[in-house]
Amino acid sequence: MKMNRILPAVVIAALPLTIFGISALAISASAQSGPNTTAQRIIAVDGTGEARTSPDNAELSVAIETTGATAEEAANRNAALAEKVTAALKSKLGDKGKISTGGYSLNPEYDQRPGHEKPAITGYSAQNSLTVETGAINLVGALIDSAISAGANRVNYLNFSVKDDVKARTEAITIATRDAKAQADALASALGVKLGKVVKATTLAEARPIPMQRMAMAMATKASTPVEPGEVTVSATVSLTFEIE
């Protein structure tokens, strides 16, 4: 009686190598058992790309910090200043964005000098942060100045980002795809094989905001705050899997 041969599963893994600065990511082959099955061999690569674009959105967080002998005193002082800061921001912003409460805290302050068995409460501090989001990038410096003049004494952060990133995202994906294809071509050439059709393709694009460091702002300054946002980087990763002919 004639018996069919069963092919054993085979996996070939190529060691990482670099060809003209291009990293070879993976090559594998597998064979399924059965008399009429053929081996499938693939090359899988990841490509990266970046595109730059001007930001169209800014997010600003300012804070009001106050202290008092009692919790009520600290909170009342904070509420009065926060109301002034909010009014100043709304007046400057108009209908070109929105303002929201970013956070609020009220905490006791302790005398923690060495030698005290139990720290004593010496007062209270209240912190109220306001977040401004706007597409009017040219208003950011004036918003900071208005908040400080009204009583804000801290800028938590200022981030620039891009909402309409379709063009930049498409460009980044195109660059990443070319990078992946170049890697696959180089790897196939080095191995003496020919690339077949793409059997799998995935992509991930992401914009990185431009952050500015947290800073304490001087209350008495009269100079206007200059703001230069620069450009937002949109990065993309494209993964391609090719058949080997």
Protein Blocks (a to p, Z undefined) as FASTA:
>chain_A
ZZdddddddddddddddeehiacfbdcddddedjkbccddddddddddddddddfbdcdd
dddddddfbfklmmmmmmmmmmmmmmmmmmmnmmnbccddfbdcddddddfbehiabacd
fbdcdddddddddfblmlmmmmmmmmmmnopabdfbacdddfblmlmmmmmmmmmmmmmm
mmmmmmmmmnopacdddfbdcddddddddddddddddfkbcbdcdddebjaddddddddd
dddZZ
